[in-house]
Amino acid sequence: MTTANGTAIDIEPLSDRDVRALTECMSALSDVGVVAGAPGMYAVVSESGQTYTVDADAGACDCPDAFYRQPTGGCKHVRRVRFATGRRSIPEWVNDDAVDEQLGLHVETV
């Protein structure tokens, strides 16, 4: 892909889980409940209102997708934490208007 001025952009493909992690309304929280004060631990409140516990260091989550499917790269909650904390950068070509405005509001970046 190239930009308007002809500069080449290396496009990193995003999976469906990546897209949902970036676009769905979710909050990653590091200072509530059982995760408060626990390094690398986050409570992720999903669009449905369900709260899942994510261990960012281990790439683990207690959601059904992670439990039953064990997707390579983690579920959307693990990916959300990675994007929100800066552990994984958002590709430059991603449309900022499509990214959930809550991304990264409640966590410290690395």
C-alpha positions as CSV (number, residue, x, y, z in Angstrom):
1,M,0.0,0.0,0.0
2,T,1.2,3.5,-0.6
3,T,0.3,6.9,0.9
4,A,-1.0,9.9,-1.1
5,N,2.6,11.1,-1.5
6,G,3.7,7.7,-2.9
7,T,5.5,6.5,0.3
8,A,5.2,2.7,0.8
9,I,3.5,1.5,3.9
10,D,4.1,-2.0,5.3
11,I,0.7,-3.4,6.0
12,E,0.5,-5.7,9.0
13,P,-2.7,-7.8,8.6
14,L,-5.2,-7.6,11.4
15,S,-7.3,-10.6,12.3
16,D,-11.0,-10.5,13.1
17,R,-10.1,-10.6,16.8
18,D,-7.7,-7.6,16.3
19,V,-10.4,-5.6,14.6
20,R,-12.9,-6.3,17.4
21,A,-10.2,-5.5,20.0
22,L,-9.7,-2.1,18.4
23,T,-13.3,-1.2,17.5
24,E,-15.6,-2.7,20.1
25,C,-16.5,-0.6,23.1
26,M,-14.4,-2.1,25.9
27,S,-12.5,-0.8,28.9
28,A,-9.3,-2.3,30.2
29,L,-8.9,-1.5,33.9
30,S,-5.8,-2.1,36.0
31,D,-6.9,-0.7,39.3
32,V,-10.2,-2.5,40.2
33,G,-11.2,-5.6,42.1
34,V,-8.9,-8.6,42.1
35,V,-6.5,-7.0,39.5
36,A,-5.8,-3.8,41.6
37,G,-2.1,-3.8,42.4
38,A,-1.4,-7.0,40.5
39,P,1.3,-6.3,37.8
40,G,0.2,-7.2,34.3
41,M,-3.4,-8.0,35.4
42,Y,-6.4,-6.2,33.9
43,A,-10.2,-6.4,34.2
44,V,-11.7,-5.9,30.7
45,V,-15.3,-4.9,30.6
46,S,-16.7,-5.9,27.3
47,E,-19.4,-4.3,25.1
48,S,-21.9,-6.7,26.6
49,G,-21.1,-5.6,30.1
50,Q,-19.3,-8.8,31.1
51,T,-16.0,-8.5,32.9
52,Y,-13.0,-10.7,32.1
53,T,-9.7,-11.0,33.8
54,V,-6.6,-10.7,31.6
55,D,-3.1,-11.6,32.5
56,A,-1.2,-9.6,29.9
57,D,2.2,-11.1,30.8
58,A,0.9,-14.7,30.1
59,G,-1.5,-13.7,27.3
60,A,-4.4,-15.4,29.2
61,C,-8.0,-14.5,29.7
62,D,-10.9,-16.2,31.5
63,C,-13.4,-15.6,28.6
64,P,-15.1,-18.5,26.8
65,D,-13.2,-17.8,23.5
66,A,-9.8,-18.2,25.3
67,F,-11.0,-21.2,27.3
68,Y,-12.6,-23.2,24.4
69,R,-10.8,-22.0,21.3
70,Q,-7.4,-20.9,22.7
71,P,-6.8,-18.6,19.7
72,T,-3.2,-18.0,18.6
73,G,-2.4,-14.4,19.7
74,G,-5.1,-14.5,22.3
75,C,-8.8,-13.5,22.5
76,K,-10.0,-10.0,21.8
77,H,-9.7,-9.1,25.5
78,V,-6.0,-10.0,25.6
79,R,-5.4,-8.1,22.3
80,R,-7.3,-5.1,23.7
81,V,-5.0,-4.9,26.7
82,R,-2.0,-5.2,24.4
83,F,-3.2,-2.4,22.2
84,A,-4.4,-0.2,25.2
85,T,-1.1,-0.5,27.0
86,G,1.2,-0.1,24.0
87,R,2.5,-3.7,24.3
88,R,1.4,-3.9,20.7
89,S,1.3,-0.9,18.4
90,I,-1.7,0.0,16.3
91,P,-0.6,-0.1,12.6
92,E,-0.3,3.4,11.1
93,W,-2.7,2.6,8.4
94,V,-5.6,1.9,10.8
95,N,-8.4,4.4,10.5
96,D,-8.4,6.3,13.8
97,D,-12.1,7.1,13.5
98,A,-12.9,3.4,13.6
99,V,-10.9,2.8,16.8
100,D,-12.9,2.8,20.1
101,E,-12.4,6.2,21.7
102,Q,-12.1,4.4,25.1
103,L,-8.9,2.6,24.1
104,G,-6.2,3.1,26.6
105,L,-8.0,5.6,28.8
106,H,-7.8,3.6,32.0
107,V,-4.4,2.1,31.8
108,E,-0.8,3.2,31.9
109,T,1.2,2.6,28.7
110,V,4.5,0.8,28.7
